[in-house]
Amino acid sequence: MAKKRTPTQDRGRTARHEEGTVPVVGAREPCPCGSGRRYKACHGRAAAEAVTELVRRPFEGLPGECDWVALRELVPAATAELTPKDGLPEGVPSLTLATVLPMAWPALRRESGEVLLGLQNDTASGDISRDLAGTLRAALQATPGQPVEALRPDPSGPRLQDLLDLSVPFVPSVHTGFEFWLGGEQEVANATGEVAASLERANEAALPTERLTGVDAAYWCATPEKNHLRWVMPHPEEALLDALARLHAAGASSLGEDTRLVGSFRAHGLVVPVWDLPVSVLAAEMEKPAAAFGERLGDALAVGTPLTAQERKARSGLANRQVTLS
């Protein structure tokens, strides 16, 4: 039989709870609310549920949501400048988002005070935005010259949408390698030990990738057998699949000769159509075809009639070739 709490314990629990948010403590420690129970059996239970709850579109509301998704899932080496809503703290000259950092550090603060925030790290909760925000806050206060270790997520903490200036555009810069880790040519030349080895491994594994300039969030990449265009799109999934099916059934879903729409990814609540391209087709050659496809897609999205039998068949094929990344 569960042990009954005394009225005194109940009053203490209520009083402490009404004072404000209950602090996060160790799972086996007494709950700060004063209930007399361990944290994991009291307020820690709700906190654990909040941590594991999946946020389907963690980057929704941020400028450039589609590019955030691309940098998280598709692009090997890229950076983007971030601007905190309250400005940079004293001693921090810049804040940069990076796809990956050395040794998969969540973040680091250089000797100069510059802060780099890693995007592609594993996160402990179901809300990537909240996890990144926690890491960012720690990085802005870290000792210069030190990486930031993975943190236990605070389910009541702010999200990136709370910390960043949402009026500033998100402008990714795609790199051919990870030399940006070290800040300059001299630092790269002087790199030794684990950092140098990590840089070499990362550069060897990175696929050549470029961002198209004429449309949003479309990324060309090269592989040994064929090239690809992967385009993160903001449209609702069902409407987008209908539109793609209409174009596919009409023979208008390609990006030119010997190119083919082969399927799509689903990542962080958005759909990412993928085209196969010949190895001879470079990113610059995709600018005009992609812009023309964007116009065709806009027209198809505006159609309100039910799909025909042929279009339903095309849609089924596209849906069957869809892979969920996150």
C-alpha positions in Angstrom: 0.0 0.0 0.0 1.3 3.4 -0.9 2.4 5.5 2.0 0.0 8.4 2.7 1.3 11.9 2.8 0.5 13.9 6.0 -1.4 17.2 5.6 1.8 19.0 6.5 3.6 17.4 3.6 0.7 18.3 1.3 0.7 21.9 2.4 4.5 22.1 2.0 4.2 20.6 -1.5 1.5 23.0 -2.5 3.3 26.0 -1.1 6.6 25.2 -2.8 4.9 24.5 -6.1 3.0 27.8 -6.0 6.3 29.7 -5.5 7.4 28.9 -9.0 8.9 26.3 -11.2 10.3 23.3 -9.4 14.1 23.0 -10.1 15.6 20.1 -11.9 17.6 17.8 -9.6 18.9 14.2 -9.7 16.4 11.5 -10.2 17.0 9.9 -6.8 17.2 13.2 -4.9 14.3 14.5 -2.8 11.9 16.5 -5.0 12.4 20.2 -4.3 8.6 20.7 -4.0 8.8 19.3 -0.5 6.6 16.2 -1.1 9.1 13.9 0.5 9.2 11.7 -2.6 12.2 11.2 -4.9 12.3 13.6 -7.8 11.8 10.9 -10.4 8.5 9.8 -8.7 7.2 13.4 -8.3 7.9 16.4 -10.6 10.6 14.5 -12.4 7.9 12.3 -14.0 6.3 15.2 -15.8 9.7 16.5 -16.7 10.7 13.2 -18.2 7.5 13.1 -20.3 8.1 16.6 -21.6 11.7 15.7 -22.5 10.6 12.6 -24.6 7.7 14.3 -26.3 8.5 14.7 -30.0 8.2 18.1 -31.6 7.4 17.3 -35.2 8.7 20.7 -36.6 11.4 21.9 -34.2 12.5 24.7 -36.5 9.1 26.0 -37.3 9.0 29.8 -36.8 12.7 30.3 -37.4 13.7 32.3 -40.5 14.8 29.8 -43.1 13.2 26.7 -41.6 13.8 24.7 -44.8 17.5 25.5 -44.7 17.7 24.6 -41.0 16.4 21.2 -41.9 18.8 20.9 -44.8 21.8 21.8 -42.6 20.6 19.4 -39.9 20.1 16.4 -42.3 21.6 16.8 -45.7 24.6 19.2 -45.9 28.0 18.1 -44.7 29.8 21.4 -44.2 28.0 24.7 -43.7 27.8 27.6 -41.4 25.4 30.5 -40.8 25.6 33.6 -38.6 23.1 33.8 -35.8 21.9 36.9 -34.0 20.6 36.6 -30.4 17.4 38.6 -29.7 19.1 40.4 -26.8 22.4 40.9 -28.6 25.7 39.2 -28.1 27.1 39.2 -24.5 30.3 41.1 -23.8 33.3 39.1 -24.9 31.4 37.2 -27.6 32.2 38.9 -31.0 30.2 36.4 -33.1 27.8 33.4 -32.9 27.9 30.9 -35.7 25.8 27.8 -36.4 27.9 24.9 -37.9 26.7 21.6 -39.2 29.4 19.7 -37.4 32.2 20.6 -35.0 35.4 18.8 -34.1 34.9 15.5 -32.2 31.2 16.1 -32.5 31.3 18.8 -29.8 27.8 20.3 -29.2 29.4 23.8 -29.1 32.7 25.5 -28.5 34.0 28.9 -27.6 37.2 29.9 -29.2 40.0 31.7 -27.4 38.8 34.8 -29.2 35.4 34.5 -27.6 33.7 33.4 -30.8 31.0 30.8 -30.2 30.2 27.9 -32.6 27.0 25.9 -32.1 26.9 22.4 -33.7 23.6 21.4 -35.4 24.0 17.7 -36.3 24.7 16.3 -32.9 22.5 13.7 -31.2 20.0 15.4 -28.9 18.6 14.0 -25.6 15.0 15.1 -25.9 12.3 15.2 -28.5 12.7 18.9 -29.1 15.9 19.7 -31.0 15.2 23.5 -30.7 15.1 23.4 -26.9 18.2 21.2 -26.7 20.1 23.6 -29.0 19.0 26.6 -27.0 20.3 25.0 -23.8 23.6 24.3 -25.4 23.7 27.8 -26.8 23.1 29.5 -23.4 25.9 27.3 -21.9 28.3 28.2 -24.8 27.8 31.9 -24.4 28.9 31.6 -20.8 31.7 29.1 -21.4 35.4 29.8 -20.7 37.1 30.9 -23.9 39.1 28.0 -25.5 36.8 25.3 -24.2 34.2 23.0 -25.9 30.7 22.7 -24.4 29.7 19.2 -23.2 26.3 17.6 -23.9 23.8 18.9 -21.3 20.7 17.4 -19.7 17.8 19.2 -21.3 15.6 21.4 -19.2 12.0 20.8 -20.3 11.0 24.3 -19.1 13.9 26.0 -20.8 13.7 28.4 -23.8 13.8 27.3 -27.4 15.8 28.8 -30.3 12.7 30.7 -31.3 12.9 32.4 -27.9 16.6 33.3 -28.0 17.2 34.3 -31.6 16.3 37.5 -33.4 13.6 36.3 -35.8 13.8 39.4 -38.0 17.3 38.5 -39.2 17.4 36.3 -42.3 19.1 32.8 -42.1 21.8 32.7 -44.8 23.8 29.5 -45.0 27.3 29.3 -46.4 28.2 25.9 -47.8 31.9 24.9 -47.6 34.0 22.4 -49.4 35.5 21.2 -46.2 35.6 21.8 -42.4 38.5 24.2 -42.2 36.1 26.7 -40.7 36.5 24.7 -37.5 39.8 26.4 -36.9 39.1 29.9 -38.0 41.9 30.6 -40.5 44.6 29.2 -42.7 47.3 29.6 -40.1 45.3 27.7 -37.5 44.6 24.9 -40.1 48.3 24.7 -40.8 49.1 24.4 -37.1 46.5 21.8 -36.3 47.7 18.7 -34.6 46.5 15.7 -32.6 42.8 14.8 -32.4 41.6 18.0 -34.0 43.8 17.5 -37.1 42.8 13.8 -37.4 39.1 14.7 -37.0 39.4 17.4 -39.7 41.0 15.0 -42.1 38.4 12.3 -41.5 35.6 14.8 -41.9 36.9 16.2 -45.2 37.4 12.7 -46.6 33.8 11.7 -45.9 32.1 15.0 -47.0 30.2 14.8 -50.3 30.6 17.9 -52.6 27.5 20.0 -52.0 26.3 23.3 -53.2 23.2 25.4 -52.5 21.3 26.8 -55.5 20.9 30.5 -55.5 17.7 30.9 -57.6 15.3 28.9 -55.3 15.1 28.4 -51.6 16.7 25.4 -49.8 17.7 23.3 -52.8 21.0 21.5 -52.5 23.0 19.8 -55.3 25.4 17.1 -54.3 27.8 14.7 -56.1 28.3 11.0 -55.5 30.5 8.6 -57.4 27.6 7.1 -59.4 25.3 10.0 -59.9 24.5 13.5 -58.7 21.4 14.6 -56.8 19.2 17.6 -56.1 17.5 17.6 -52.7 15.0 20.3 -52.2 13.5 21.0 -48.8 10.0 22.4 -49.3 7.7 24.3 -46.8 4.4 23.1 -48.3 2.0 20.9 -46.3 2.9 17.2 -47.0 -0.4 16.1 -48.4 -0.8 19.1 -50.7 2.8 18.8 -51.9 2.5 15.0 -52.7 -0.7 15.8 -54.7 1.1 18.5 -56.7 4.1 16.3 -57.3 1.8 13.5 -58.4 0.1 15.8 -60.9 3.4 16.8 -62.4 4.7 13.3 -62.4 1.7 12.0 -64.2 1.9 14.8 -66.8 5.6 14.0 -67.4 6.6 17.4 -65.9 8.4 16.3 -62.8 11.9 16.1 -64.1 14.6 18.8 -64.1 15.7 18.2 -67.7 17.1 15.5 -69.9 18.2 12.4 -68.1 17.0 13.7 -64.7 14.3 12.0 -62.7 12.2 12.6 -59.5 13.0 9.4 -57.6 11.2 10.0 -54.3 11.5 12.1 -51.2 12.6 12.3 -47.6 10.5 13.4 -44.7 12.6 15.4 -42.2 11.5 17.4 -39.2 8.0 17.8 -40.5 8.9 18.9 -44.0 9.1 16.9 -47.3 12.4 16.8 -49.3 11.9 15.7 -53.0 15.0 14.1 -54.5 16.1 14.0 -58.1 18.7 11.9 -59.7 21.0 13.8 -62.1 23.8 12.6 -64.4 27.3 12.9 -63.0 28.1 15.5 -65.7 25.4 17.9 -64.4 26.8 20.5 -62.1 25.0 22.8 -59.6 25.0 25.9 -61.9 23.2 23.9 -64.6 20.3 23.3 -62.2 19.5 26.9 -61.6 17.1 27.5 -64.5 15.5 24.0 -64.5 14.8 24.3 -60.7 13.3 27.8 -61.1 11.1 26.5 -64.0 10.0 23.5 -61.8 9.2 25.9 -59.0 6.7 27.7 -61.2 5.2 24.4 -62.4 4.9 23.3 -58.8 3.2 26.5 -57.8 0.6 26.0 -60.5 0.0 22.4 -59.5 -0.4 23.4 -55.8 -3.2 25.8 -56.8 -5.2 23.0 -58.5 -8.2 22.1 -56.3 -9.8 19.2 -58.3 -9.5 15.6 -57.1 -6.6 13.5 -58.5 -7.2 11.4 -61.6 -6.6 7.7 -61.6 -3.2 8.2 -63.2 -2.3 10.9 -60.7 -3.4 8.7 -57.8 -1.1 6.0 -59.1 1.8 8.4 -59.4 1.1 9.6 -55.8 1.1 6.1 -54.5 4.5 5.5 -56.1 6.0 8.7 -54.7 4.6 7.9 -51.2 6.0 4.4 -51.3 9.5 5.8 -52.1 9.4 8.2 -49.2 11.9 7.8 -46.4 11.6 9.4 -42.9 14.8 10.8 -41.6 13.5 12.2 -38.4 
